[in-house]
Amino acid sequence: MQLTFCDVSLVQELNFLFAVMCINLVVQLIVNSMYEVIFRVFYLFSALINTDPAEAQQFPMEYLEKVKAVHSVGGYGSQG
């Protein structure tokens, strides 16, 4: 089977479109990864600088006592 000029042109165009689609996919992956990293850094930074006591989570005293005991004497597999 012999390819005509039209067939060769079509194959070249399909190869070009495939290459463009691959490049587009790589660019989207890079941009999405950068967006996630920037979002996570912003979220962590904003959590660090949030010093408003009204927005702080309030824990029950018995929970805080359990945490204090685990930190000082150990528990749950730790040595304290």
C-alpha positions as CSV (number, residue, x, y, z in Angstrom):
1,M,0.0,0.0,0.0
2,Q,1.4,3.3,-1.0
3,L,0.7,6.5,0.9
4,T,-0.5,9.5,-1.0
5,F,0.6,13.1,-0.2
6,C,-2.8,13.6,1.5
7,D,-2.2,10.6,3.8
8,V,1.4,11.7,4.7
9,S,0.1,15.2,5.5
10,L,-2.7,13.7,7.7
11,V,-0.1,11.6,9.6
12,Q,2.1,14.6,10.1
13,E,-0.8,16.6,11.4
14,L,-1.9,13.8,13.8
15,N,1.7,13.5,15.1
16,F,1.8,17.3,15.7
17,L,-1.6,17.2,17.5
18,F,-0.4,14.3,19.7
19,A,2.8,16.3,20.6
20,V,0.8,19.4,21.5
21,M,-1.6,17.3,23.6
22,C,1.4,15.7,25.5
23,I,3.0,19.1,26.1
24,N,-0.4,20.5,27.3
25,L,-0.7,17.5,29.7
26,V,2.8,18.1,31.1
27,V,2.1,21.8,31.6
28,Q,-1.1,21.1,33.4
29,L,0.6,18.7,35.7
30,I,3.3,21.2,36.6
31,V,0.8,24.0,37.1
32,N,-1.4,21.9,39.3
33,S,1.5,20.7,41.4
34,M,2.7,24.3,41.9
35,Y,-0.8,25.4,42.8
36,E,-1.0,22.7,45.5
37,V,2.4,23.6,47.0
38,I,1.6,27.3,47.0
39,F,-1.8,26.6,48.6
40,R,-0.3,24.3,51.3
41,V,2.4,26.8,52.1
42,F,-0.1,29.7,52.4
43,Y,-2.4,27.5,54.6
44,L,0.4,26.5,57.0
45,F,1.8,30.1,57.1
46,S,-1.7,31.5,57.9
47,A,-2.1,28.9,60.6
48,L,1.2,30.0,62.2
49,I,0.3,33.7,62.3
50,N,-3.3,33.2,63.5
51,T,-3.0,34.5,67.0
52,D,-6.6,35.4,67.7
53,P,-7.6,33.6,70.9
54,A,-11.3,33.6,69.9
55,E,-10.4,31.4,66.9
56,A,-8.3,29.0,68.9
57,Q,-9.7,25.6,69.6
58,Q,-10.7,25.0,73.2
59,F,-9.8,21.6,74.6
60,P,-11.4,20.0,77.7
61,M,-9.2,20.0,80.8
62,E,-9.2,16.2,81.1
63,Y,-7.9,15.9,77.6
64,L,-5.1,18.4,78.4
65,E,-4.3,16.4,81.6
66,K,-4.0,13.2,79.5
67,V,-1.7,14.9,77.0
68,K,0.4,16.3,79.9
69,A,0.7,12.8,81.5
70,V,1.7,11.2,78.2
71,H,4.4,13.9,77.6
72,S,5.8,13.6,81.1
73,V,5.6,9.8,81.9
74,G,4.9,8.2,78.5
75,G,2.1,6.2,77.1
76,Y,0.9,4.8,73.8
77,G,4.3,3.4,73.1
78,S,6.3,6.5,74.0
79,Q,8.7,6.9,76.9
80,G,7.7,10.4,77.8
